[in-house]
Amino acid sequence: MSDPRKAQEQEPTTHFGFQDVPESQKAEKVAEVFHSVAAKYDLMNDVLSGGLHRLWKRFTIELSGVRTGNRVLDIAGGTGDLTRKFSSIVGPTGQVVLADINDSMLKVGRDRLLDKGVAGNVQFVQADAEKLPFPDNHFDVVTIAFGLRNVTHKEDALRSMLRVLKPGGRLLVLEFSKPGNPLLAKVYDTYSFSFMPLAGKLITNDSESYRYLAESIRMHPDQETLKAMMVDAGFERVTYHNMTGGIVALHRGIKP
Amino acid sequence: MLITGLLAGVEAGLNRALRLDGTALPRLQALSGKVIAVQCQSPALELFILPSGDGLQLAAQWHAPADCTLTAPAASLLRLALSREKTAVLHRPEVSLDGDSAVLLQLAGILQDLELDWEYEISRWLGPVATTLLAGHLRSRVNLASHGAASLKQNLADYLAEESRTLVGQREADARFAELDQLKLALDRLEARIERLTSANKSDA
């Protein structure tokens, strides 16, 4: 008979912020974070980024090259910022799928989009980025904005995204990254570990989730590492654009 | 990123204005999915316009082919924006238009026909009673100002033409021009007559 404690000890670990946790527990812990912040997610995004997240997302849409009639998958779509814009661009002949592993975020996103009259060409799917429940060669564009760092097996997720993309389709990964300027990095560290948890405490009464946010950003691969991961997963012509001094980077790869 | 931010601000303002016209957004819906590229030559700038039922989306770059590309210097683009005779501006040699020009002309037409219901916007902030009072007051002021301006123009023209005699009056000028026209016609007739007599003399000789 196998000893469960021994089995747990043998299980590979992954990072959850600065902690090491068994791989099987990361998704659950990330889910707890997002259940906690879902209700005030948009407000916190505006407060913590000073509204800059809207510009980062705008830039993502500009680079996506989405056209009328395209099929778009917005993974970790959360409250639906990108989905809303994509829905308007692809029109009634296109389709946008807002996928999120977290049902609280998905509900907030769905309600918000419906309240704004976005319906008809949008579908909401609760899905794990590592095992996307879509056919091969199905989407023209796949985006994942501020979601990849929360995925346990990033390589599996990238391969899954490659699988569902049509040949010639584009993957856009918008994610926090590493600032290029050491001085900016220092200021950003102070901001992340002092102001972000404090703002989280004051607005959502949850400083831990925002401490996790800051820690998970530091544990996420930097620009070049993520680019190499995308190339390894099978993407071609992988490029990235630094925004706000490299605090955020947008990676773009094409399925051959 | 700065240009993206700037365009986001312009887009928000523009779409707010478009929402004040009840017909603009349904007309823009017909252009949904079209991409218009505007390339300014001096200074070198590029702007992409994507109309939809929600308004206009402005982008500094767009990684998909445009349906219509307008290339012109900044001065011509400004002239195009302000002129009512847009087709005349589009035919100028420094302006080039590639692709489906109907998309651009349709968009220009929608923007030109805008009739903003500013009273509705004010009523959202001040309420219907205050808006009616304010709108009535503003309207009477605008009427007074426009009548005042027209009256001032007329009085000034009368003074300069009739009283100070600094300028020739319009009617006086018209009469002089009519006399000159008559004189010119008479001269032409005389010239033709002389020519006829000269040729008759030559043939007799």
Contacts between the chains, C-beta under 8 A, distances in Angstrom:
chain1	res1	chain2	res2	distance
A	54	B	8	6.8
A	55	B	1	6.1
A	55	B	4	5.1
A	55	B	5	5.4
A	55	B	8	6.4
A	58	B	4	5.6
A	58	B	8	6.0
A	58	B	59	7.7
A	59	B	1	7.2
A	59	B	4	5.6
A	61	B	59	7.7
A	62	B	4	7.6
A	62	B	48	7.9
A	62	B	59	4.5
A	62	B	60	6.8
A	62	B	61	5.2
A	62	B	62	6.0
A	62	B	63	7.3
A	63	B	61	7.1
A	63	B	63	5.6
A	64	B	63	6.9
A	65	B	62	7.0
A	65	B	63	3.4
A	65	B	64	4.1
A	66	B	64	7.1
A	67	B	33	7.1
A	67	B	35	7.8
A	67	B	64	5.0
A	68	B	32	7.2
A	68	B	33	3.1
A	69	B	33	7.7
A	85	B	57	7.6
A	88	B	32	7.8
A	88	B	52	4.8
A	88	B	53	7.4
A	88	B	54	5.2
A	88	B	57	7.6
A	89	B	33	7.5
A	89	B	50	6.7
A	89	B	52	7.2
A	89	B	57	7.6
A	91	B	32	5.4
A	91	B	33	5.1
A	91	B	52	7.8
A	243	B	1	5.8
A	244	B	1	6.7
